Amino acid sequence: MLIPPILGSAFRDLKIGDEIKTFTLNDLDGKPVTLDTYKGKFFLINFFQIDKEKSIEALKGLTKVYADFKDKGIAIIAVTADKDKLEDIKKFKDENKIEFPIVIDADKTVYQSFGIFVMPVTALIDKDFKIAYEYSSYLIGFESEIGGRLKVALGEESMEDYKKSVVGTEIVARTDEEKSAVKKLGQAEVLLVRGRPDEALTLLNEVVALDPKVAKAHILIGDALLKKGTLDDAQAAYEKAKTMVEKNDPVGKTADVGLGAIYALKGDLDKAKQILSMAAMVNPNPITSAKAYYWLGFVSEKKNDLPDAVKNYKKAVEKLLAKSDRSR
């Protein structure tokens, strides 16, 4: 029997051992995908948001898992409510060669049946349509954790052997550190919003010490240093974050906005405009896009192009209002 995940319950209304309800949703091409197709076999179901870093990492991780287990009969289905971002999702699916179906839960009926309150979340469903295992968020070791659970489900490995070989002391300790890092990261973000960059930097340095591969931590360090006016150090933090993500990752676009702001403040307005224009157009995250348009307005204002400055400031406000409307 599979044990609950290290991270705790991922769903509000379902727990380990509960049977899930079947559903039929359309994929990205509008074709219906029925969950009944997977009855009698083990499969993974993932809930994600395309503009969230952890969701993107989880989808990439599941792509690797699928490559290893598809020939063993393991299926994967990904579910999103991002009905207004189909083109972004299709682009991401194509670029990352995702073979398993992605379906759209337009009215969030399936989300509500599971009681989704954190994303991404991945669940292993057994042959009786019951939740055998769940994993909320995305942390280092996600792929090996999911892969190990699948081996146990398929009878390739006992849970005892699995715990000895994969979920040993080192992995558990690392997960504890990850959980601490996530908590500190959230606290630092709040401190930045409240205009307390020095306190945020203290926490962010602790996050990097716990896990130096958290790209968002380096971006927030850049944001804090930018607020303090330490432009060269902020630039170094943003550039480091960009080396840690793939080309089209939204996290990299967030770093680009920071870099664009720095070039704008340093007076290299043409370079700032080039970077910010790309970040604003291709970024699915409305908040990051709003920041890009704000700094484009700043650049236009510095160039004494007031009509263009007003246009960009207006776009920044529109992005923020659209984000607010979707959150209601």
C-alpha positions as CSV (number, residue, x, y, z in Angstrom):
1,M,0.0,0.0,0.0
2,L,1.3,3.5,-0.9
3,I,1.9,6.0,1.9
4,P,0.8,9.6,1.8
5,P,3.3,12.2,0.4
6,I,5.8,14.0,2.4
7,L,4.1,17.4,1.7
8,G,0.7,16.5,3.2
9,S,-2.8,16.7,1.7
10,A,-3.0,18.3,-1.7
11,F,-6.8,18.4,-2.0
12,R,-9.5,20.0,0.2
13,D,-12.2,17.4,-0.5
14,L,-10.3,14.2,-1.2
15,K,-7.7,12.2,0.7
16,I,-5.6,9.1,0.1
17,G,-7.9,6.1,-0.6
18,D,-10.9,8.2,-1.8
19,E,-12.4,7.3,-5.2
20,I,-12.4,10.1,-7.8
21,K,-15.2,10.9,-10.1
22,T,-14.8,10.3,-13.8
23,F,-15.0,13.3,-16.2
24,T,-14.8,14.3,-19.8
25,L,-13.0,17.4,-20.9
26,N,-11.8,18.8,-24.2
27,D,-8.1,18.8,-25.1
28,L,-6.2,21.8,-26.6
29,D,-7.7,20.9,-30.1
30,G,-11.2,20.7,-28.8
31,K,-11.4,16.9,-28.8
32,P,-13.0,15.2,-25.8
33,V,-10.8,13.1,-23.4
34,T,-12.6,10.8,-21.0
35,L,-11.1,9.7,-17.8
36,D,-12.9,6.3,-18.2
37,T,-10.2,5.5,-20.7
38,Y,-7.8,5.0,-17.9
39,K,-9.9,2.7,-15.7
40,G,-8.1,-0.5,-14.8
41,K,-4.6,1.0,-15.0
42,F,-2.5,3.3,-12.9
43,F,-2.3,6.9,-14.1
44,L,-1.2,10.3,-13.0
45,I,-3.3,13.4,-13.0
46,N,-1.8,16.9,-12.7
47,F,-3.4,20.2,-12.1
48,F,-1.4,23.3,-13.2
49,Q,-1.4,27.0,-14.1
50,I,0.7,27.9,-17.1
51,D,2.0,31.2,-15.7
52,K,3.3,29.6,-12.5
53,E,7.0,28.6,-12.2
54,K,6.3,25.5,-10.1
55,S,3.6,24.3,-12.5
56,I,5.9,24.6,-15.5
57,E,8.6,22.6,-13.7
58,A,6.1,19.9,-12.7
59,L,5.0,19.5,-16.3
60,K,8.6,19.3,-17.5
61,G,9.2,16.7,-14.8
62,L,6.2,14.7,-15.8
63,T,7.3,14.7,-19.4
64,K,10.5,12.9,-18.2
65,V,8.5,10.5,-16.1
66,Y,6.2,9.7,-19.0
67,A,9.1,8.9,-21.3
68,D,10.3,6.3,-18.7
69,F,6.9,4.7,-17.9
70,K,4.7,5.0,-21.0
71,D,5.8,1.6,-22.3
72,K,4.8,0.1,-19.0
73,G,1.2,1.3,-19.4
74,I,1.3,4.4,-17.2
75,A,-0.8,7.3,-18.5
76,I,-0.7,11.0,-17.6
77,I,-3.4,13.6,-18.0
78,A,-2.8,17.3,-17.2
79,V,-5.7,19.6,-16.3
80,T,-5.9,23.4,-16.4
81,A,-8.6,26.0,-16.0
82,D,-6.5,28.5,-18.0
83,K,-9.1,28.7,-20.9
84,D,-7.9,32.1,-21.9
85,K,-4.3,31.0,-22.4
86,L,-4.7,28.2,-24.9
87,E,-2.1,29.6,-27.3
88,D,0.5,29.8,-24.5
89,I,-0.3,26.3,-23.4
90,K,-0.1,24.9,-27.0
91,K,3.2,26.7,-27.5
92,F,4.6,25.3,-24.3
93,K,3.3,21.8,-25.1
94,D,4.9,21.8,-28.5
95,E,8.2,23.3,-27.3
96,N,8.6,20.7,-24.6
97,K,7.3,17.8,-26.7
98,I,4.6,16.8,-24.2
99,E,2.9,13.7,-25.5
100,F,0.2,13.2,-22.8
101,P,-3.1,15.1,-23.1
102,I,-3.7,18.5,-21.6
103,V,-7.4,19.2,-21.0
104,I,-9.3,22.4,-20.2
105,D,-11.5,22.5,-17.1
106,A,-13.2,25.7,-18.3
107,D,-15.8,26.0,-15.6
108,K,-13.6,24.4,-12.9
109,T,-16.0,21.6,-12.3
110,V,-13.2,19.1,-11.9
111,Y,-11.2,21.5,-9.8
112,Q,-14.1,21.7,-7.4
113,S,-14.7,18.0,-7.3
114,F,-11.1,17.5,-6.1
115,G,-11.0,20.6,-3.9
116,I,-7.9,22.1,-5.5
117,F,-6.4,24.8,-3.3
118,V,-2.7,24.5,-4.2
119,M,-1.0,24.2,-7.6
120,P,0.6,22.4,-9.1
121,V,-0.6,19.1,-7.7
122,T,0.0,15.6,-9.0
123,A,-1.9,12.5,-7.9
124,L,-1.4,8.8,-8.6
125,I,-4.7,7.1,-9.3
126,D,-4.9,3.3,-8.9
127,K,-6.8,0.7,-10.9
128,D,-9.9,1.2,-8.8
129,F,-9.9,5.0,-9.5
130,K,-8.8,5.7,-5.9
131,I,-6.1,8.2,-4.9
132,A,-3.0,6.2,-4.1
133,Y,-0.5,9.1,-3.7
134,E,-0.4,12.9,-4.0
135,Y,2.3,15.5,-4.4
136,S,1.7,19.2,-4.0
137,S,3.9,21.9,-5.5
138,Y,7.2,21.0,-7.1
139,L,10.5,20.5,-5.3
140,I,13.9,19.0,-6.1
141,G,13.5,15.3,-6.4
142,F,10.0,15.5,-7.9
143,E,10.8,13.2,-10.8
144,S,12.5,10.5,-8.7
145,E,9.8,10.7,-6.1
146,I,7.0,10.2,-8.7
147,G,9.0,7.6,-10.6
148,G,9.7,5.6,-7.4
149,R,6.0,5.6,-6.5
150,L,5.1,4.3,-9.9
151,K,7.6,1.5,-9.5
152,V,5.9,0.6,-6.2
153,A,2.5,0.7,-7.8
154,L,3.7,-1.5,-10.7
155,G,5.2,-4.1,-8.2
156,E,8.7,-3.4,-9.5
157,E,9.9,-2.4,-6.0
158,S,8.6,-2.7,-2.5
159,M,7.8,0.4,-0.5
160,E,10.4,-0.6,2.1
161,D,13.2,-0.9,-0.6
162,Y,12.0,2.3,-2.2
163,K,12.3,4.2,1.0
164,K,15.8,2.9,1.6
165,S,17.0,3.6,-1.9
166,V,15.3,6.9,-2.8
167,V,13.5,8.4,0.2
168,G,16.4,8.0,2.5
169,T,17.7,10.4,5.1
170,E,19.3,12.7,2.5
171,I,16.2,13.1,0.5
172,V,13.9,13.7,3.6
173,A,16.4,16.3,4.9
174,R,16.6,18.0,1.6
175,T,12.8,18.2,1.5
176,D,12.7,19.8,4.9
177,E,15.2,22.4,3.7
178,E,13.1,22.9,0.6
179,K,10.0,23.5,2.7
180,S,11.9,26.0,4.8
181,A,13.2,27.7,1.7
182,V,9.7,28.0,0.3
183,K,8.4,29.6,3.5
184,K,11.2,32.1,3.7
185,L,10.8,32.9,0.0
186,G,7.1,33.8,0.6
187,Q,8.0,35.9,3.7
188,A,10.7,37.8,1.6
189,E,8.2,38.5,-1.1
190,V,5.8,40.1,1.4
191,L,8.6,42.2,2.9
192,L,9.5,43.5,-0.6
193,V,5.8,44.5,-1.2
194,R,5.9,46.3,2.2
195,G,9.0,48.2,1.2
196,R,11.5,46.4,3.5
197,P,14.3,45.3,1.1
198,D,17.0,44.9,3.8
199,E,14.9,42.4,5.8
200,A,13.9,40.6,2.6
201,L,17.5,40.3,1.6
202,T,18.4,38.6,4.9
203,L,15.7,35.9,4.2
204,L,16.6,35.5,0.6
205,N,20.2,34.9,1.4
206,E,19.0,32.2,3.7
207,V,16.9,30.7,0.9
208,V,19.9,30.6,-1.4
209,A,22.0,29.0,1.3
210,L,19.3,26.2,1.6
211,D,18.9,25.8,-2.1
212,P,21.1,27.8,-4.5
213,K,19.1,26.6,-7.5
214,V,15.9,28.6,-6.7
215,A,15.8,31.0,-9.6
216,K,13.0,33.0,-8.1
217,A,15.1,33.7,-5.0
218,H,17.8,35.3,-7.2
219,I,15.1,37.4,-9.0
220,L,13.8,38.6,-5.7
221,I,17.3,39.4,-4.6
222,G,17.6,41.5,-7.7
223,D,14.3,43.2,-6.9
224,A,15.5,44.0,-3.4
225,L,18.8,45.4,-4.6
226,L,17.0,47.4,-7.3
227,K,14.9,49.0,-4.6
228,K,18.1,49.9,-2.7
229,G,19.6,51.4,-5.8
230,T,22.5,48.8,-6.0
231,L,22.2,48.4,-9.7
232,D,25.3,46.4,-10.5
233,D,24.6,43.8,-7.9
234,A,20.9,43.7,-8.9
235,Q,22.0,43.1,-12.5
236,A,24.2,40.2,-11.4
237,A,21.3,38.6,-9.5
238,Y,19.0,38.8,-12.5
239,E,21.6,37.5,-14.9
240,K,22.3,34.5,-12.6
241,A,18.6,33.7,-12.5
242,K,18.4,33.7,-16.3
243,T,21.2,31.0,-16.4
244,M,19.1,28.7,-14.2
245,V,16.0,28.6,-16.5
246,E,15.3,27.6,-20.1
247,K,14.9,30.2,-22.8
248,N,11.1,30.5,-22.8
249,D,10.5,30.0,-19.1
250,P,8.4,32.9,-17.7
251,V,10.8,33.1,-14.8
252,G,13.5,34.2,-17.3
253,K,11.1,36.9,-18.6
254,T,10.7,38.2,-15.1
255,A,14.4,38.5,-14.8
256,D,14.4,40.4,-18.2
257,V,12.0,43.0,-16.7
258,G,14.5,43.6,-13.9
259,L,17.4,43.9,-16.4
260,G,15.3,46.2,-18.5
261,A,14.7,48.4,-15.5
262,I,18.4,48.5,-14.7
263,Y,19.3,49.6,-18.2
264,A,16.6,52.2,-18.1
265,L,17.9,53.6,-14.8
266,K,21.5,53.5,-16.1
267,G,20.4,55.6,-19.1
268,D,20.8,52.9,-21.8
269,L,17.2,53.6,-23.0
270,D,17.4,51.8,-26.3
271,K,18.6,48.6,-24.8
272,A,16.1,48.8,-22.0
273,K,13.3,49.3,-24.5
274,Q,14.4,46.3,-26.6
275,I,14.5,44.0,-23.5
276,L,11.3,45.3,-22.0
277,S,9.3,45.1,-25.3
278,M,10.0,41.4,-25.6
279,A,9.3,40.7,-22.0
280,A,6.0,42.5,-22.2
281,M,4.7,40.8,-25.3
282,V,5.6,37.2,-24.7
283,N,5.0,37.0,-20.9
284,P,1.8,35.1,-19.9
285,N,2.1,36.5,-16.3
286,P,0.0,39.7,-16.2
287,I,1.9,41.1,-13.2
288,T,5.3,40.7,-14.9
289,S,3.8,42.1,-18.1
290,A,2.4,45.1,-16.2
291,K,5.9,45.8,-14.7
292,A,7.4,45.6,-18.2
293,Y,4.9,48.1,-19.5
294,Y,5.5,50.4,-16.5
295,W,9.2,50.5,-17.3
296,L,8.5,51.0,-21.0
297,G,6.5,54.0,-19.9
298,F,9.5,55.2,-17.9
299,V,11.8,54.8,-20.9
300,S,9.4,56.7,-23.2
301,E,9.1,59.5,-20.6
302,K,12.9,59.8,-20.4
303,K,12.9,60.1,-24.2
304,N,10.3,62.8,-23.9
305,D,7.8,60.7,-25.9
306,L,4.9,61.5,-23.6
307,P,2.1,59.9,-25.8
308,D,4.0,56.6,-25.9
309,A,4.7,56.9,-22.1
310,V,0.9,57.3,-21.4
311,K,0.1,54.4,-23.7
312,N,2.5,52.1,-21.9
313,Y,1.4,53.2,-18.4
314,K,-2.2,52.6,-19.4
315,K,-1.3,49.1,-20.6
316,A,0.4,48.4,-17.2
317,V,-2.8,49.4,-15.4
318,E,-4.9,47.3,-17.8
319,K,-2.8,44.2,-17.1
320,L,-3.2,44.7,-13.3
321,L,-6.9,45.2,-13.6
322,A,-7.3,42.1,-15.8
323,K,-5.3,40.1,-13.1
324,S,-7.6,41.5,-10.4
325,D,-10.7,40.5,-12.4
326,R,-9.5,36.9,-12.9
327,S,-8.7,36.6,-9.2
328,R,-12.3,37.3,-8.1
